[in-house]
Amino acid sequence: MQRDEVVRRLRQLVKLRCQIQQLEEALEILNECEREIIEKMFVRPVPKASDKICEKFDIEVAAVYRRRNKALQKLGDFLGEMG
């Protein structure tokens, strides 16, 4: 591998690491339910995430999606302020 390619890949990794750190900071602003929704639906997707979240937090499916939308809005606002 050429030196230039190594440098390019290192820069990509550093940028990715910064993005991961921003995501971790953003997830901290969410409450437990919102964080679990985002993690199970987007960060580390699991099959039937909404059903599992409903059961754990004793909420309806519609509430999961309302909370998901609210959490996405909070994350977007937070990340927008950072950028």
C-alpha positions as CSV (number, residue, x, y, z in Angstrom):
1,M,0.0,0.0,0.0
2,Q,1.3,3.4,-1.0
3,R,2.0,6.1,1.7
4,D,-0.7,8.4,0.2
5,E,-3.3,5.7,0.5
6,V,-2.3,5.0,4.1
7,V,-2.6,8.7,4.9
8,R,-6.0,8.9,3.1
9,R,-7.4,5.9,5.1
10,L,-6.1,7.3,8.4
11,R,-7.9,10.5,7.7
12,Q,-11.1,8.6,7.0
13,L,-10.7,6.7,10.2
14,V,-10.1,9.9,12.2
15,K,-13.2,11.5,10.7
16,L,-15.3,8.4,11.4
17,R,-14.1,8.3,15.0
18,C,-15.1,12.0,15.4
19,Q,-18.6,11.2,14.0
20,I,-19.0,8.2,16.4
21,Q,-18.0,10.4,19.3
22,Q,-20.6,13.0,18.2
23,L,-23.3,10.3,18.0
24,E,-22.4,9.0,21.5
25,E,-22.7,12.6,22.9
26,A,-26.0,13.1,21.1
27,L,-27.4,9.9,22.5
28,E,-26.7,11.1,26.0
29,I,-29.3,13.9,25.6
30,L,-32.1,11.3,25.1
31,N,-34.1,9.6,27.9
32,E,-33.7,5.9,28.4
33,C,-36.7,5.0,26.2
34,E,-35.7,7.3,23.4
35,R,-32.1,6.0,23.5
36,E,-33.2,2.4,23.4
37,I,-35.5,3.2,20.4
38,I,-32.7,4.8,18.4
39,E,-30.2,2.1,19.3
40,K,-32.5,-0.8,18.5
41,M,-33.9,0.8,15.3
42,F,-30.8,2.5,13.9
43,V,-27.5,2.0,15.7
44,R,-27.6,-1.7,16.4
45,P,-30.8,-2.8,14.6
46,V,-32.7,-5.8,16.1
47,P,-35.6,-7.8,14.6
48,K,-39.0,-6.6,15.8
49,A,-37.4,-3.7,17.7
50,S,-40.8,-1.9,18.1
51,D,-42.3,-5.0,19.7
52,K,-39.5,-5.4,22.1
53,I,-39.6,-1.8,23.1
54,C,-43.4,-1.9,23.6
55,E,-42.9,-4.8,26.0
56,K,-40.0,-3.3,27.9
57,F,-41.6,0.1,28.4
58,D,-45.2,-1.0,28.4
59,I,-46.2,1.3,25.6
60,E,-48.2,1.0,22.4
61,V,-46.6,0.7,19.0
62,A,-47.8,4.1,18.0
63,A,-46.1,5.6,21.0
64,V,-42.8,3.9,20.0
65,Y,-43.0,5.7,16.6
66,R,-44.0,9.0,18.2
67,R,-41.0,8.8,20.6
68,R,-38.8,7.7,17.7
69,N,-39.7,10.9,15.8
70,K,-39.2,13.0,18.9
71,A,-35.8,11.4,19.5
72,L,-34.8,12.0,15.9
73,Q,-35.8,15.6,16.1
74,K,-33.8,16.0,19.3
75,L,-30.7,14.4,17.8
76,G,-31.0,16.5,14.6
77,D,-31.3,19.7,16.7
78,F,-28.3,18.7,18.8
79,L,-26.1,17.6,15.9
80,G,-27.1,20.7,14.0
81,E,-25.9,22.9,16.9
82,M,-22.6,21.0,17.0
83,G,-22.0,21.3,13.2
